[in-house]
Amino acid sequence: MMIMIRAIVRPEKADDVLAALMDAGFPAVTKYSVAGRGKQRGIKIGEVTYDEIPKTMLMSVVKEQDKDFVINTIMSAARSGTKGAFGDGKIFVTEVEDVYTISSGVKEPAEEVAA
């Protein structure tokens, strides 16, 4: 089975996470800029409240047996300082049911897709 891992991280930590994944042998990652807020509902600086905080989402599909290793790699690289900090991000994990190659239109077994 294949697993999709989506990590929402601080933008300044994205390159560290990408480098750590590359060094760990997981180079296939989709990266995009996102904005949102967590439980804290944004951040207030002085009298101004910022509802949406810029973040980076990294998405990768890995084999189930690699899931914990990849999650730990992301957490280690994305964490601020040694103990982490409020707003370091979240990781979401889901199973991949189907995979289609756009160019050929062929449906591939999810367990055979190279990450």
MDTraj code that builds the backbone (N, CA, C; nanometers):
import mdtraj as md
import numpy as np

residues = "MET MET ILE MET ILE ARG ALA ILE VAL ARG PRO GLU LYS ALA ASP ASP VAL LEU ALA ALA LEU MET ASP ALA GLY PHE PRO ALA VAL THR LYS TYR SER VAL ALA GLY ARG GLY LYS GLN ARG GLY ILE LYS ILE GLY GLU VAL THR TYR ASP GLU ILE PRO LYS THR MET LEU MET SER VAL VAL LYS GLU GLN ASP LYS ASP PHE VAL ILE ASN THR ILE MET SER ALA ALA ARG SER GLY THR LYS GLY ALA PHE GLY ASP GLY LYS ILE PHE VAL THR GLU VAL GLU ASP VAL TYR THR ILE SER SER GLY VAL LYS GLU PRO ALA GLU GLU VAL ALA ALA".split()
xyz = np.array([
    [0.0839, -0.1175, 0.0000],
    [0.0000, 0.0000, 0.0000],
    [0.0888, 0.1243, 0.0000],
    [0.0389, 0.2290, -0.0629],
    [0.1104, 0.3561, -0.0670],
    [0.0409, 0.4549, 0.0263],
    [0.1185, 0.5451, 0.0824],
    [0.0712, 0.6432, 0.1788],
    [0.1054, 0.7830, 0.1277],
    [0.0078, 0.8745, 0.1343],
    [0.0347, 1.0142, 0.1005],
    [0.0578, 1.0905, 0.2299],
    [0.1689, 1.1601, 0.2338],
    [0.2045, 1.2416, 0.3495],
    [0.2022, 1.3875, 0.3051],
    [0.1205, 1.4662, 0.3742],
    [0.1141, 1.6102, 0.3483],
    [0.1630, 1.6809, 0.4736],
    [0.2671, 1.7597, 0.4579],
    [0.3232, 1.8331, 0.5711],
    [0.3087, 1.9823, 0.5456],
    [0.2484, 2.0500, 0.6411],
    [0.2377, 2.1955, 0.6343],
    [0.3430, 2.2493, 0.7303],
    [0.4401, 2.3227, 0.6752],
    [0.5547, 2.3683, 0.7540],
    [0.5762, 2.5179, 0.7363],
    [0.6566, 2.5725, 0.8248],
    [0.6961, 2.7135, 0.8101],
    [0.7723, 2.7289, 0.6773],
    [0.7469, 2.8355, 0.6027],
    [0.8166, 2.8532, 0.4740],
    [0.9686, 2.8505, 0.4868],
    [1.0211, 2.9046, 0.5962],
    [1.1665, 2.9082, 0.6140],
    [1.2250, 2.7716, 0.6459],
    [1.1396, 2.6735, 0.6762],
    [1.1853, 2.5379, 0.7048],
    [1.1689, 2.4434, 0.5855],
    [1.0992, 2.4863, 0.4819],
    [1.0694, 2.3991, 0.3682],
    [1.1960, 2.3441, 0.3020],
    [1.2950, 2.4285, 0.2792],
    [1.4175, 2.3817, 0.2145],
    [1.4927, 2.2817, 0.3020],
    [1.4879, 2.3012, 0.4340],
    [1.5509, 2.2056, 0.5253],
    [1.4824, 2.0687, 0.5152],
    [1.3489, 2.0704, 0.5090],
    [1.2739, 1.9454, 0.4972],
    [1.3035, 1.8781, 0.3638],
    [1.3033, 1.9553, 0.2552],
    [1.3321, 1.8991, 0.1228],
    [1.4721, 1.8368, 0.1195],
    [1.5692, 1.9044, 0.1782],
    [1.7064, 1.8518, 0.1807],
    [1.7136, 1.7237, 0.2639],
    [1.6441, 1.7216, 0.3773],
    [1.6453, 1.6025, 0.4634],
    [1.5806, 1.4838, 0.3922],
    [1.4708, 1.5084, 0.3222],
    [1.4056, 1.4007, 0.2474],
    [1.4944, 1.3504, 0.1338],
    [1.5602, 1.4411, 0.0653],
    [1.6513, 1.4035, -0.0427],
    [1.7652, 1.3180, 0.0127],
    [1.8249, 1.3622, 0.1214],
    [1.9347, 1.2876, 0.1838],
    [1.8904, 1.1503, 0.2329],
    [1.7622, 1.1402, 0.2717],
    [1.7084, 1.0135, 0.3221],
    [1.6627, 0.9206, 0.2099],
    [1.6720, 0.9680, 0.0846],
    [1.6343, 0.8844, -0.0291],
    [1.4905, 0.8990, -0.0744],
    [1.4272, 1.0113, -0.0391],
    [1.2890, 1.0374, -0.0792],
    [1.2817, 1.1714, -0.1527],
    [1.3283, 1.1744, -0.2780],
    [1.3363, 1.3005, -0.3510],
    [1.2039, 1.3479, -0.4119],
    [1.1045, 1.2596, -0.4253],
    [0.9799, 1.2948, -0.4936],
    [0.8864, 1.3694, -0.3988],
    [0.8783, 1.5007, -0.4170],
    [0.7964, 1.5859, -0.3313],
    [0.7310, 1.6934, -0.4172],
    [0.6061, 1.7222, -0.3890],
    [0.5381, 1.8356, -0.4495],
    [0.5328, 1.9454, -0.3446],
    [0.5699, 2.0668, -0.3849],
    [0.5775, 2.1798, -0.2917],
    [0.4887, 2.2922, -0.3427],
    [0.4082, 2.3479, -0.2525],
    [0.3323, 2.4655, -0.2911],
    [0.3069, 2.5550, -0.1712],
    [0.2886, 2.6834, -0.2012],
    [0.2628, 2.7820, -0.0968],
    [0.1153, 2.7790, -0.0605],
    [0.0890, 2.7855, 0.0685],
    [-0.0485, 2.7890, 0.1185],
    [-0.0561, 2.8961, 0.2265],
    [-0.1761, 2.9295, 0.2643],
    [-0.1968, 3.0231, 0.3748],
    [-0.3149, 2.9724, 0.4548],
    [-0.3072, 2.9882, 0.5846],
    [-0.4176, 2.9437, 0.6683],
    [-0.3883, 2.9732, 0.8128],
    [-0.4687, 2.9108, 0.8966],
    [-0.4496, 2.9297, 1.0396],
    [-0.4861, 2.8017, 1.1115],
    [-0.4268, 2.7829, 1.2248],
    [-0.4575, 2.6673, 1.3075],
    [-0.5501, 2.7071, 1.4208],
    [-0.5383, 2.6341, 1.5292],
    [-0.6237, 2.6593, 1.6449],
    [-0.6075, 2.8010, 1.7010],
    [-0.4910, 2.8599, 1.6774],
    [-0.4646, 2.9922, 1.7330],
    [-0.5400, 3.1025, 1.6606],
    [-0.6035, 3.0712, 1.5477],
    [-0.6827, 3.1671, 1.4690],
    [-0.6005, 3.2852, 1.4208],
    [-0.4802, 3.2607, 1.3779],
    [-0.3954, 3.3677, 1.3271],
    [-0.3019, 3.4194, 1.4341],
    [-0.2471, 3.5376, 1.4093],
    [-0.1527, 3.5972, 1.5040],
    [-0.1832, 3.7458, 1.5144],
    [-0.1729, 3.7988, 1.6340],
    [-0.1984, 3.9406, 1.6556],
    [-0.0667, 4.0095, 1.6875],
    [-0.0361, 4.1121, 1.6100],
    [0.0837, 4.1927, 1.6315],
    [0.0365, 4.3351, 1.6523],
    [0.0489, 4.3808, 1.7734],
    [-0.0049, 4.5128, 1.8067],
    [-0.1561, 4.5094, 1.7957],
    [-0.2113, 4.5988, 1.7182],
    [-0.3570, 4.6045, 1.6983],
    [-0.4014, 4.5306, 1.5727],
    [-0.3059, 4.4746, 1.4978],
    [-0.3376, 4.4072, 1.3720],
    [-0.3415, 4.2559, 1.3921],
    [-0.4494, 4.1925, 1.3467],
    [-0.4607, 4.0469, 1.3515],
    [-0.4447, 3.9926, 1.2104],
    [-0.3538, 3.8981, 1.1949],
    [-0.3318, 3.8325, 1.0666],
    [-0.4016, 3.6972, 1.0728],
    [-0.5127, 3.6852, 0.9968],
    [-0.5930, 3.5626, 0.9978],
    [-0.5258, 3.4481, 0.9246],
    [-0.4546, 3.4797, 0.8203],
    [-0.3927, 3.3753, 0.7389],
    [-0.2418, 3.3911, 0.7433],
    [-0.1774, 3.2838, 0.7864],
    [-0.0327, 3.2825, 0.8002],
    [0.0255, 3.2052, 0.6821],
    [0.1289, 3.2600, 0.6155],
    [0.1896, 3.1856, 0.5050],
    [0.2587, 3.0589, 0.5549],
    [0.2360, 2.9515, 0.4850],
    [0.2985, 2.8219, 0.5138],
    [0.3361, 2.7577, 0.3811],
    [0.4094, 2.6473, 0.3880],
    [0.4426, 2.5687, 0.2696],
    [0.3900, 2.4276, 0.2922],
    [0.3229, 2.3735, 0.1895],
    [0.2767, 2.2351, 0.1980],
    [0.3674, 2.1491, 0.1112],
    [0.4141, 2.0403, 0.1698],
    [0.4963, 1.9425, 0.0996],
    [0.4171, 1.8127, 0.0953],
    [0.4088, 1.7537, -0.0216],
    [0.3302, 1.6324, -0.0393],
    [0.4169, 1.5258, -0.1036],
    [0.4117, 1.4054, -0.0462],
    [0.4901, 1.2949, -0.0993],
    [0.4116, 1.1657, -0.0824],
    [0.4318, 1.0731, -0.1731],
    [0.3709, 0.9404, -0.1649],
    [0.4834, 0.8401, -0.1432],
    [0.4691, 0.7604, -0.0380],
    [0.5734, 0.6649, -0.0010],
    [0.5109, 0.5289, 0.0269],
    [0.5932, 0.4272, 0.0303],
    [0.5461, 0.2940, 0.0672],
    [0.5106, 0.2932, 0.2157],
    [0.4120, 0.2119, 0.2513],
    [0.3646, 0.2082, 0.3889],
    [0.4768, 0.1804, 0.4893],
    [0.5698, 0.0937, 0.4531],
    [0.6780, 0.0600, 0.5462],
    [0.7739, 0.1769, 0.5694],
    [0.7714, 0.2786, 0.4815],
    [0.8578, 0.3955, 0.4975],
    [0.7896, 0.5110, 0.5700],
    [0.6610, 0.4971, 0.5980],
    [0.5800, 0.6057, 0.6543],
    [0.6420, 0.6665, 0.7796],
    [0.6697, 0.5879, 0.8812],
    [0.7201, 0.6417, 1.0076],
    [0.8560, 0.7093, 0.9905],
    [0.9421, 0.6500, 0.9085],
    [1.0737, 0.7090, 0.8839],
    [1.0598, 0.8463, 0.8185],
    [0.9744, 0.8555, 0.7166],
    [0.9555, 0.9830, 0.6458],
    [0.8926, 1.0870, 0.7387],
    [0.7937, 1.0476, 0.8178],
    [0.7321, 1.1410, 0.9122],
    [0.8355, 1.1926, 1.0121],
    [0.9165, 1.1043, 1.0668],
    [1.0203, 1.1470, 1.1619],
    [1.1238, 1.2376, 1.0973],
    [1.1567, 1.2100, 0.9704],
    [1.2507, 1.2948, 0.8971],
    [1.1932, 1.4349, 0.8809],
    [1.0671, 1.4430, 0.8429],
    [1.0007, 1.5735, 0.8264],
    [0.9949, 1.6468, 0.9600],
    [0.9514, 1.5786, 1.0648],
    [0.9391, 1.6443, 1.1953],
    [1.0735, 1.6983, 1.2442],
    [1.1780, 1.6192, 1.2282],
    [1.3100, 1.6634, 1.2734],
    [1.3569, 1.7872, 1.1983],
    [1.3336, 1.7898, 1.0673],
    [1.3808, 1.9022, 0.9861],
    [1.2917, 2.0257, 0.9990],
    [1.1642, 2.0067, 1.0273],
    [1.0693, 2.1191, 1.0321],
    [1.0576, 2.1825, 1.1698],
    [1.1025, 2.1131, 1.2720],
    [1.0870, 2.1618, 1.4098],
    [1.1794, 2.2806, 1.4345],
    [1.1247, 2.3827, 1.5000],
    [1.2032, 2.5005, 1.5392],
    [1.2765, 2.4701, 1.6692],
    [1.4067, 2.4870, 1.6691],
    [1.4854, 2.4600, 1.7885],
    [1.4834, 2.3125, 1.8236],
    [1.5201, 2.2812, 1.9457],
    [1.5253, 2.1406, 1.9858],
    [1.3915, 2.0888, 2.0354],
    [1.3076, 2.1765, 2.0876],
    [1.1788, 2.1337, 2.1418],
    [1.0607, 2.1708, 2.0534],
    [1.0832, 2.2470, 1.9480],
    [0.9738, 2.2907, 1.8634],
    [0.9091, 2.4162, 1.9170],
    [0.8203, 2.4733, 1.8362],
    [0.7533, 2.5971, 1.8746],
    [0.6130, 2.5989, 1.8160],
    [0.5293, 2.6788, 1.8772],
    [0.3933, 2.6998, 1.8306],
    [0.3968, 2.7426, 1.6838],
    [0.3188, 2.6785, 1.5991],
    [0.3141, 2.7157, 1.4578],
    [0.4121, 2.6419, 1.3683],
    [0.4792, 2.5377, 1.4209],
    [0.5738, 2.4622, 1.3377],
    [0.5043, 2.3838, 1.2277],
    [0.3757, 2.3534, 1.2421],
    [0.3032, 2.2883, 1.1338],
    [0.2343, 2.1607, 1.1747],
    [0.1827, 2.0907, 1.0744],
    [0.1094, 1.9646, 1.0921],
    [0.1482, 1.8691, 0.9810],
    [0.1293, 1.7403, 1.0092],
    [0.1494, 1.6359, 0.9086],
    [0.0204, 1.5557, 0.9005],
    [-0.0285, 1.5360, 0.7784],
    [-0.1501, 1.4588, 0.7546],
    [-0.1135, 1.3354, 0.6725],
    [-0.1664, 1.2207, 0.7111],
    [-0.1337, 1.0940, 0.6456],
    [-0.2624, 1.0284, 0.5969],
    [-0.2632, 0.9881, 0.4690],
    [-0.3784, 0.9187, 0.4115],
    [-0.3308, 0.8038, 0.3238],
    [-0.4183, 0.7053, 0.3063],
    [-0.3884, 0.5942, 0.2158],
    [-0.4168, 0.6376, 0.0725],
    [-0.3362, 0.5877, -0.0196],
    [-0.3565, 0.6148, -0.1619],
    [-0.4308, 0.4950, -0.2210],
    [-0.5512, 0.5193, -0.2716],
    [-0.6320, 0.4108, -0.3274],
    [-0.6021, 0.3852, -0.4742],
    [-0.5981, 0.4924, -0.5520],
    [-0.5801, 0.4792, -0.6963],
    [-0.4762, 0.5780, -0.7456],
    [-0.4080, 0.5395, -0.8529],
    [-0.3095, 0.6262, -0.9171],
    [-0.3309, 0.6170, -1.0675],
    [-0.3367, 0.7322, -1.1337],
    [-0.3545, 0.7369, -1.2788],
    [-0.2392, 0.8142, -1.3397],
    [-0.1864, 0.7660, -1.4512],
    [-0.0864, 0.8396, -1.5267],
    [-0.1617, 0.9249, -1.6276],
    [-0.1449, 1.0539, -1.6197],
    [-0.2211, 1.1460, -1.7032],
    [-0.1906, 1.1257, -1.8510],
    [-0.0639, 1.1111, -1.8859],
    [-0.0275, 1.1028, -2.0276],
    [-0.0893, 0.9824, -2.0981],
    [-0.0977, 0.8686, -2.0285],
    [-0.1509, 0.7476, -2.0919],
    [-0.2950, 0.7178, -2.0521],
    [-0.3396, 0.7784, -1.9411],
    [-0.4726, 0.7492, -1.8908],
    [-0.4815, 0.6147, -1.8211],
    [-0.3691, 0.5507, -1.7981],
    [-0.3665, 0.4172, -1.7398],
    [-0.3775, 0.4263, -1.5879],
    [-0.4648, 0.3430, -1.5314],
    [-0.4747, 0.3303, -1.3868],
    [-0.3705, 0.2285, -1.3428],
    [-0.2893, 0.2674, -1.2448],
    [-0.1824, 0.1815, -1.1969],
    [-0.2146, 0.1323, -1.0574],
    [-0.1732, 0.0121, -1.0240],
    [-0.1897, -0.0318, -0.8860],
    [-0.1088, 0.0581, -0.7925],
    [-0.1721, 0.1100, -0.6898],
    [-0.1068, 0.2068, -0.6004],
    [0.0201, 0.1485, -0.5387],
    [0.0226, 0.0187, -0.5135],
    [0.1403, -0.0409, -0.4494],
    [0.2604, -0.0499, -0.5430],
    [0.2383, -0.0263, -0.6721],
    [0.3491, -0.0358, -0.7685],
    [0.4047, 0.0993, -0.8077],
    [0.3461, 0.2072, -0.7600],
    [0.3889, 0.3406, -0.7997],
    [0.5169, 0.3756, -0.7258],
    [0.6152, 0.4208, -0.8006],
    [0.7415, 0.4634, -0.7385],
    [0.7194, 0.5983, -0.6734],
    [0.7652, 0.6112, -0.5530],
    [0.7477, 0.7379, -0.4807],
    [0.8373, 0.8452, -0.5365],
])
top = md.Topology()
chain = top.add_chain()
for i, resn in enumerate(residues, 1):
    res = top.add_residue(resn, chain, resSeq=i)
    for name in ("N", "CA", "C"):
        top.add_atom(name, md.element.get_by_symbol(name[0]), res)
traj = md.Trajectory(xyz[None], top)
